[in-house]
């Protein structure tokens, strides 16, 4: 989902930063921060359900039979819910429906029973006899009424007209307003296994909904058409949707790269005589984006049904499963909503606090889209906009501890902008870029059509990366703010010295960030990127680089969420560090080879008698030694295949990742 308020190669000096960054993170992971809230510990949390009685059953099947028009929000219809009992004995059926909707009658397994109202929108039916654990039952509710009206995005049901006078009705049920238009259970972790949606509308009006359009019945009710949609993919309650207008259907098919399989793209556009051709051109790119994202995340999860959009006046887009409701035709917003089909729909968050697993990834995908289709410069410009947005919240926290309102849940600066920045950093610290995308595919495969939380993503990433990510997730997901830097530099001959001073953006809850950074050294004749790891509040780095430095830049490729407090200046008082050294391996042109190796490694160009320590990924010491005058051999013949780390000297930052085949 995205809410739109205003429509809106250098030469690199690589010292194999990622070969030792892994160990740095591993060594620092033990520094846990007690001030960080634990996942699920909300200070102002909305309970999972409105009433504990809703926990007593698991929804298996839903059938909605609705009579609607495009000119108002009035609804008349019935909804059948088939569910399985989860408790030893269930004596009442509890569901949610707004009090503006009038219940005509209700039945459980065919027996008509009275409905009582408690705590506002909570409705309760007392059963004739308690149902036992595992029992299946069907609750059918007949109702009618006009849903509560509202303004803005989260209305449940909205009626509107286009500038050309076309009427429309559409639903947005996120986060808790499905109850405005159908009798429901609003639980993100109770996915509905399958749904039949029958929508009867005046002739000439069309309905777009989830799944496959099985039929359009124009004979049963003179002057009306009944659209029958069906989905057999599990779906979360807030993704069940309808969009009704005098649409024109616009269909096409895509063929997945490397496969003969095809998939339906089914769009519903209005005002076809006046619909902006540029809008249609943007929507024509959907198939290409589906195919591209499928190469990154795994095949589009609902490919055997469809993907499409229903165009409305919505100020943004809503990722209703297989059929996005959208009102802004920008291609990056189209890409954002499409990405939700993987992150949010296919794999849904298990708790509202983890909403960044949906919105953060969808926002991250915008830059992927820009980079692939528009080029690196467009992607970087977009990331800069998002980075500036994230930096505007000095104490912004990614994991939502206040889940009491849509405003806090869908905070643009944190959940969206900071969320994509954290994913970008998780990508940056990956041993390889391909391994990062493998993490995303594994996440999709592991929690296919189910629910996941931040801890689940962390576990998959740790297994793939080979080191702990406790510090990373503690500071970036559960902590507040970001690091701010004051930077100075000097150059003596071919040695460049850079001094970083880190301060927290959130002074109320100050946090030190251990983080990867890039520095760009700029000279008249060349540029180079230095990759470093900042682990101290004040830290000095030395680099061997002979061109005369004219300036130093922080975070040139926008990999890290951080802010520069003042302009970076030269400071000649740093000159003594050029000869004294600071414990950084960059001051030595260290050579380790072969790496990877099938037996042993050799290290050269390190001062004689420098201590060496070989550890596994858990930090267990496997070997210790001292460097020889020329070449030193690090034994590995007896070690199993895997990743190991070599600490050079006494500094925690002087570590190199070794790979044993």
PyMOL commands that set and color helices and strands:
alter all, ss='L'
color gray80, all
select helices_A, chain A and resi 17-28+52-56+178-180+237-239+277-283+286-297+331-339+352-354+356-374+376-391+406-409+412-428+433-446+454-465+470-476+572-574+577-580+585-587
alter helices_A, ss='H'
color red, helices_A
select strands_A, chain A and resi 2-3+57-67+74-85+89-96+101-108+111-112+116-118+122-132+136-146+156-161+167-172+194-202+206-209+212-217+224-231+242-245+248-255+262-269+308-311+316-318+323-326+348-349+451-452+483-492+495-504+515-523+527-534+538-544+549-554+562-564+569-570+591-593+601-604+611-616+621-626+632-634+642-648+655-660
alter strands_A, ss='S'
color yellow, strands_A
deselect
rebuild
show_as cartoon
